[in-house]
Amino acid sequence: FLFIGGGILGALLELFTPISMFGVAMGMLLPPHYIVPMGIGGLIRWYTDRRFGKEFFKEKGSIIATGIMTSSLILQVLMNILSKFL
């Protein structure tokens, strides 16, 4: 009965609210160290859309996001290398 109730609740949320059920499912499935950065990124995107307009992300936002992701990956590689030697 819980699965049926969850399905009905999910269908109602999908129909009547802008909340994505995929986002809710991922939030319940993934551990917090994955979800918190995604949530912070969503809040930053919402803020920049409201403050600078949606064109800001199309022009500069993807370049900024690419730089952040690249620097994060470089830092992870360096930390893995250092953890092997220390």
DSSP file (Angstrom, degrees, kcal/mol; ACC not computed):
  #  RESIDUE AA STRUCTURE BP1 BP2  ACC     N-H-->O    O-->H-N    N-H-->O    O-->H-N    TCO  KAPPA ALPHA  PHI   PSI    X-CA   Y-CA   Z-CA
    1    1 A F     >        0   0    0      0, 0.0     4,-2.5     0, 0.0     5,-0.2   0.000 360.0 360.0 360.0 -30.4    0.0    0.0    0.0
    2    2 A L  H  >  +     0   0    0      1,-0.2     4,-2.6     2,-0.2     5,-0.2   0.881 360.0  51.9 -66.1 -36.5    2.9    2.3    0.6
    3    3 A F  H  > S+     0   0    0      2,-0.2     4,-2.2     1,-0.2    -1,-0.2   0.903 110.6  47.9 -65.6 -39.7    4.1    2.0   -3.0
    4    4 A I  H  > S+     0   0    0      2,-0.2     4,-2.4     1,-0.2    -2,-0.2   0.924 112.7  48.4 -65.9 -43.9    0.7    2.9   -4.3
    5    5 A G  H  X S+     0   0    0     -4,-2.5     4,-2.6     1,-0.2    -2,-0.2   0.903 111.9  49.5 -62.6 -41.3    0.4    5.9   -1.9
    6    6 A G  H  X S+     0   0    0     -4,-2.6     4,-2.5     2,-0.2    -1,-0.2   0.880 110.6  50.5 -64.9 -38.1    3.9    7.1   -3.0
    7    7 A G  H  X S+     0   0    0     -4,-2.2     4,-2.3     2,-0.2    -2,-0.2   0.907 111.8  46.9 -65.5 -41.8    3.0    6.7   -6.6
    8    8 A I  H  X S+     0   0    0     -4,-2.4     4,-2.4     2,-0.2    -2,-0.2   0.928 113.6  48.2 -65.8 -44.5   -0.2    8.7   -6.1
    9    9 A L  H  X S+     0   0    0     -4,-2.6     4,-2.5     1,-0.2    -2,-0.2   0.911 112.1  49.9 -62.3 -42.2    1.6   11.4   -4.2
   10   10 A G  H  X S+     0   0    0     -4,-2.5     4,-2.3     1,-0.2    -1,-0.2   0.902 110.4  49.7 -62.5 -42.0    4.3   11.6   -6.8
   11   11 A A  H  X S+     0   0    0     -4,-2.3     4,-1.9     2,-0.2    -1,-0.2   0.904 111.6  48.7 -64.6 -40.7    1.8   11.9   -9.6
   12   12 A L  H  X S+     0   0    0     -4,-2.4     4,-2.5     2,-0.2     5,-0.2   0.912 112.0  48.6 -66.4 -41.8    0.0   14.7   -7.8
   13   13 A L  H  X S+     0   0    0     -4,-2.5     4,-1.7     1,-0.2     6,-0.3   0.902 111.4  50.5 -63.1 -40.0    3.2   16.6   -7.1
   14   14 A E  H  < S+     0   0    0     -4,-2.3    -1,-0.2    -5,-0.2    -2,-0.2   0.869 115.6  42.4 -66.0 -36.4    4.2   16.2  -10.8
   15   15 A L  H  < S+     0   0    0     -4,-1.9    -2,-0.2    -5,-0.2    -1,-0.2   0.890 125.1  28.8 -77.4 -39.8    0.9   17.6  -12.0
   16   16 A F  H  < S+     0   0    0     -4,-2.5    -2,-0.2    -5,-0.2    -3,-0.2   0.490 115.0  48.4-109.1  -4.0    0.3   20.4   -9.6
   17   17 A T  S  < S-     0   0    0     -4,-1.7     0, 0.0    -5,-0.2     0, 0.0  -0.926  73.3-124.4-132.9 159.0    3.8   21.7   -8.6
   18   18 A P  S    S+     0   0    0      0, 0.0     2,-0.3     0, 0.0    -4,-0.1   0.411  73.8 120.5 -80.3   5.0    7.0   22.7  -10.4
   19   19 A I        -     0   0    0     -6,-0.3     2,-0.5     1,-0.1    -2,-0.2  -0.539  63.5-133.2 -72.6 128.4    8.9   20.2   -8.2
   20   20 A S     >  -     0   0    0     -2,-0.3     4,-1.9     1,-0.2     5,-0.1  -0.698   4.4-151.6 -83.0 127.2   10.6   17.5  -10.3
   21   21 A M  H  > S+     0   0    0     -2,-0.5     4,-2.6     1,-0.2     5,-0.2   0.811  98.1  59.6 -68.3 -28.4   10.0   14.0   -9.0
   22   22 A F  H  > S+     0   0    0      2,-0.2     4,-2.5     1,-0.2    -1,-0.2   0.919 105.6  48.3 -63.3 -42.2   13.3   13.0  -10.5
   23   23 A G  H  > S+     0   0    0      2,-0.2     4,-2.2     1,-0.2    -2,-0.2   0.897 111.7  48.9 -63.7 -40.9   15.0   15.6   -8.3
   24   24 A V  H  X S+     0   0    0     -4,-1.9     4,-1.6     2,-0.2    -2,-0.2   0.919 112.1  48.9 -64.7 -43.2   13.2   14.4   -5.2
   25   25 A A  H  X S+     0   0    0     -4,-2.6     4,-1.7     1,-0.2    -2,-0.2   0.911 112.1  47.9 -64.1 -42.2   14.1   10.8   -6.0
   26   26 A M  H  X S+     0   0    0     -4,-2.5     4,-2.6     1,-0.2    -1,-0.2   0.881 109.2  54.6 -66.1 -36.6   17.8   11.7   -6.5
   27   27 A G  H  < S+     0   0    0     -4,-2.2    -1,-0.2     1,-0.2    -2,-0.2   0.832 112.8  42.6 -64.7 -32.1   17.8   13.7   -3.3
   28   28 A M  H  < S+     0   0    0     -4,-1.6    -1,-0.2    -5,-0.1    -2,-0.2   0.757 119.4  43.9 -83.8 -25.1   16.5   10.7   -1.4
   29   29 A L  H  < S+     0   0    0     -4,-1.7    -2,-0.2    -5,-0.2    -3,-0.2   0.901 101.4  67.1 -88.4 -44.9   18.8    8.2   -3.1
   30   30 A L  S  < S-     0   0    0     -4,-2.6     5,-0.0    -5,-0.2     0, 0.0  -0.436  87.9-104.3 -82.6 152.4   22.2    9.9   -3.2
   31   31 A P    >>  -     0   0    0      0, 0.0     3,-1.9     0, 0.0     4,-1.6  -0.300  35.3-105.4 -70.5 160.0   24.3   10.7   -0.1
   32   32 A P  H 3> S+     0   0    0      0, 0.0     4,-2.7     0, 0.0    -2,-0.1   0.788 114.3  67.5 -59.5 -30.8   24.5   14.3    1.2
   33   33 A H  H 34 S+     0   0    0      1,-0.2    -3,-0.0     2,-0.2     0, 0.0   0.645 109.8  38.4 -70.7  -9.3   28.0   15.0   -0.1
   34   34 A Y  H <> S+     0   0    0     -3,-1.9     4,-1.1     2,-0.1    -1,-0.2   0.761 118.6  46.7 -96.3 -38.4   26.6   14.8   -3.6
   35   35 A I  H  X S+     0   0    0     -4,-1.6     4,-2.6     2,-0.2     5,-0.2   0.880 103.7  59.2 -76.2 -39.6   23.3   16.5   -3.0
   36   36 A V  H  X S+     0   0    0     -4,-2.7     4,-2.6     1,-0.2     5,-0.2   0.927 106.9  46.4 -61.1 -47.3   24.4   19.5   -1.0
   37   37 A P  H  > S+     0   0    0      0, 0.0     4,-2.5     0, 0.0    -1,-0.2   0.891 112.5  51.6 -62.8 -35.3   26.7   20.9   -3.8
   38   38 A M  H  X S+     0   0    0     -4,-1.1     4,-2.2     2,-0.2    -2,-0.2   0.916 111.1  47.6 -64.1 -41.4   24.0   20.3   -6.4
   39   39 A G  H  X S+     0   0    0     -4,-2.6     4,-2.2     2,-0.2    -1,-0.2   0.903 111.7  49.4 -65.0 -41.3   21.6   22.3   -4.2
   40   40 A I  H  X S+     0   0    0     -4,-2.6     4,-2.4     1,-0.2    -2,-0.2   0.911 110.8  50.7 -64.3 -41.4   24.1   25.1   -3.7
   41   41 A G  H  X S+     0   0    0     -4,-2.5     4,-2.4     1,-0.2    -2,-0.2   0.889 109.1  51.2 -62.6 -39.1   24.7   25.2   -7.4
   42   42 A G  H  X S+     0   0    0     -4,-2.2     4,-2.4     2,-0.2    -1,-0.2   0.897 110.0  49.1 -64.6 -40.0   20.9   25.4   -8.0
   43   43 A L  H  X S+     0   0    0     -4,-2.2     4,-2.5     2,-0.2    -2,-0.2   0.895 110.9  50.0 -66.1 -39.3   20.6   28.3   -5.6
   44   44 A I  H  X S+     0   0    0     -4,-2.4     4,-2.7     2,-0.2     5,-0.2   0.915 111.5  48.8 -64.4 -41.9   23.5   30.1   -7.2
   45   45 A R  H  X S+     0   0    0     -4,-2.4     4,-2.4     2,-0.2    -2,-0.2   0.918 111.4  49.3 -63.2 -43.3   21.9   29.6  -10.7
   46   46 A W  H  X S+     0   0    0     -4,-2.4     4,-2.0     2,-0.2    -2,-0.2   0.915 112.6  48.4 -61.1 -43.4   18.6   30.9   -9.3
   47   47 A Y  H  X S+     0   0    0     -4,-2.5     4,-2.8     1,-0.2     5,-0.3   0.929 112.4  47.0 -64.4 -46.1   20.3   33.9   -7.8
   48   48 A T  H  X>S+     0   0    0     -4,-2.7     4,-2.5     1,-0.2     5,-0.7   0.869 110.5  53.3 -67.2 -34.5   22.2   34.8  -11.0
   49   49 A D  H  X5S+     0   0    0     -4,-2.4     4,-0.9    -5,-0.2    -1,-0.2   0.910 114.9  41.2 -63.2 -41.0   19.1   34.3  -13.1
   50   50 A R  H  <5S+     0   0    0     -4,-2.0    -2,-0.2    -5,-0.2    -1,-0.2   0.888 123.1  38.2 -73.9 -38.5   17.2   36.8  -10.9
   51   51 A R  H  <5S+     0   0    0     -4,-2.8    -3,-0.2    -5,-0.2    -2,-0.2   0.924 134.0  17.0 -80.9 -45.6   20.1   39.3  -10.5
   52   52 A F  H  <5S-     0   0    0     -4,-2.5    -3,-0.2    -5,-0.3     4,-0.2   0.513 107.3-111.2-109.1  -7.5   21.7   39.3  -14.0
   53   53 A G    >X< -     0   0    0     -4,-0.9     3,-1.0    -5,-0.7     4,-0.6  -0.070  36.1 -76.9  92.2 161.7   19.0   37.7  -16.2
   54   54 A K  H 3> S+     0   0    0      1,-0.2     4,-1.2     2,-0.2     3,-0.3   0.725 123.5  68.2 -70.8 -21.1   19.0   34.4  -18.0
   55   55 A E  H 3> S+     0   0    0      1,-0.2     4,-2.2     2,-0.2    -1,-0.2   0.788  87.0  68.7 -68.7 -26.6   21.3   35.7  -20.7
   56   56 A F  H <>>S+     0   0    0     -3,-1.0     4,-3.1     1,-0.2     5,-1.6   0.921 100.7  46.1 -58.3 -45.0   24.2   35.9  -18.2
   57   57 A F  I  <>S+     0   0    0     -4,-0.6     5,-1.4    -3,-0.3    -1,-0.2   0.885 111.1  52.4 -68.0 -36.7   24.4   32.1  -17.8
   58   58 A K  I  <5S+     0   0    0     -4,-1.2    -1,-0.2     3,-0.2    -2,-0.2   0.877 120.3  33.8 -65.4 -35.4   24.2   31.6  -21.6
   59   59 A E  I  <5S-     0   0    0     -4,-2.2    -2,-0.2     3,-0.1    -3,-0.2   0.932 142.2  -1.7 -85.8 -49.4   27.1   34.0  -22.1
   60   60 A K  I  X5S+     0   0    0     -4,-3.1     4,-2.2    -5,-0.2    -3,-0.2   0.655 111.2  78.4-119.7 -23.2   29.4   33.6  -19.1
   61   61 A G  I  ><S+     0   0    0     -5,-1.6     4,-2.8     1,-0.2     5,-0.2   0.874  93.4  50.9 -64.2 -40.0   27.9   31.0  -16.7
   62   62 A S  H  ><S+     0   0    0     -5,-1.4     4,-2.2     1,-0.2    -1,-0.2   0.861 110.5  50.6 -68.5 -32.6   28.9   27.9  -18.6
   63   63 A I  H  > S+     0   0    0     -6,-0.2     4,-2.1     2,-0.2    -2,-0.2   0.916 112.3  47.0 -67.8 -42.3   32.5   29.1  -18.8
   64   64 A I  H  X S+     0   0    0     -4,-2.2     4,-2.2     2,-0.2    -2,-0.2   0.927 112.9  49.1 -63.5 -45.0   32.6   29.8  -15.1
   65   65 A A  H  X S+     0   0    0     -4,-2.8     4,-2.5     1,-0.2    -2,-0.2   0.892 110.0  51.6 -63.0 -39.8   31.0   26.4  -14.3
   66   66 A T  H  X S+     0   0    0     -4,-2.2     4,-2.5     1,-0.2    -1,-0.2   0.904 109.7  49.9 -63.4 -41.4   33.5   24.7  -16.6
   67   67 A G  H  X S+     0   0    0     -4,-2.1     4,-2.4     2,-0.2    -2,-0.2   0.900 111.3  48.5 -63.6 -41.3   36.4   26.4  -14.8
   68   68 A I  H  X S+     0   0    0     -4,-2.2     4,-2.0     2,-0.2    -2,-0.2   0.926 113.4  46.8 -65.2 -44.4   35.0   25.4  -11.4
   69   69 A M  H  X S+     0   0    0     -4,-2.5     4,-2.2     2,-0.2    -2,-0.2   0.907 113.0  49.3 -65.3 -40.9   34.6   21.8  -12.4
   70   70 A T  H  X S+     0   0    0     -4,-2.5     4,-2.4     1,-0.2    -2,-0.2   0.924 111.3  48.3 -64.5 -44.7   38.0   21.6  -14.0
   71   71 A S  H  X S+     0   0    0     -4,-2.4     4,-2.3     1,-0.2    -1,-0.2   0.868 110.2  53.3 -65.2 -34.2   39.7   23.0  -10.9
   72   72 A S  H  X S+     0   0    0     -4,-2.0     4,-2.2     2,-0.2    -1,-0.2   0.921 109.9  47.2 -64.5 -43.5   37.8   20.6   -8.7
   73   73 A L  H  X S+     0   0    0     -4,-2.2     4,-2.3     2,-0.2    -2,-0.2   0.905 111.5  50.5 -65.6 -40.9   39.0   17.6  -10.8
   74   74 A I  H  X S+     0   0    0     -4,-2.4     4,-2.4     1,-0.2    -1,-0.2   0.920 110.8  49.7 -62.1 -42.8   42.6   18.9  -10.8
   75   75 A L  H  X S+     0   0    0     -4,-2.3     4,-2.4     1,-0.2    -2,-0.2   0.885 109.3  51.7 -63.8 -39.0   42.4   19.3   -7.0
   76   76 A Q  H  X S+     0   0    0     -4,-2.2     4,-2.2     2,-0.2    -1,-0.2   0.908 110.0  49.0 -64.5 -41.4   41.0   15.7   -6.6
   77   77 A V  H  X S+     0   0    0     -4,-2.3     4,-2.3     2,-0.2    -2,-0.2   0.932 112.3  48.3 -63.3 -45.2   43.9   14.3   -8.7
   78   78 A L  H  X S+     0   0    0     -4,-2.4     4,-2.7     1,-0.2    -2,-0.2   0.896 110.8  50.7 -62.5 -40.1   46.5   16.2   -6.6
   79   79 A M  H  X S+     0   0    0     -4,-2.4     4,-2.2     2,-0.2    -1,-0.2   0.887 110.0  50.2 -66.2 -37.7   44.9   15.1   -3.4
   80   80 A N  H  X S+     0   0    0     -4,-2.2     4,-1.2     2,-0.2    -2,-0.2   0.910 111.7  47.9 -65.3 -41.3   45.0   11.4   -4.5
   81   81 A I  H  X S+     0   0    0     -4,-2.3     4,-1.0     1,-0.2     3,-0.5   0.936 113.5  47.1 -64.1 -45.6   48.6   11.7   -5.5
   82   82 A L  H  X S+     0   0    0     -4,-2.7     4,-1.8     1,-0.2     3,-0.4   0.859 106.9  57.4 -65.1 -34.9   49.5   13.3   -2.2
   83   83 A S  H  < S+     0   0    0     -4,-2.2    -1,-0.2     1,-0.2    -2,-0.2   0.791 103.1  55.0 -68.2 -25.3   47.6   10.7   -0.2
   84   84 A K  H  < S+     0   0    0     -4,-1.2    -1,-0.2    -3,-0.5    -2,-0.2   0.814 115.6  37.1 -73.8 -30.1   49.7    7.9   -1.8
   85   85 A F  H  <        0   0    0     -4,-1.0    -2,-0.2    -3,-0.4    -1,-0.2   0.636 360.0 360.0 -99.4 -16.0   52.9    9.5   -0.7
   86   86 A L     <        0   0    0     -4,-1.8    -2,-0.1    -5,-0.1    -3,-0.1   0.432 360.0 360.0-105.4 360.0   52.0   10.9    2.7
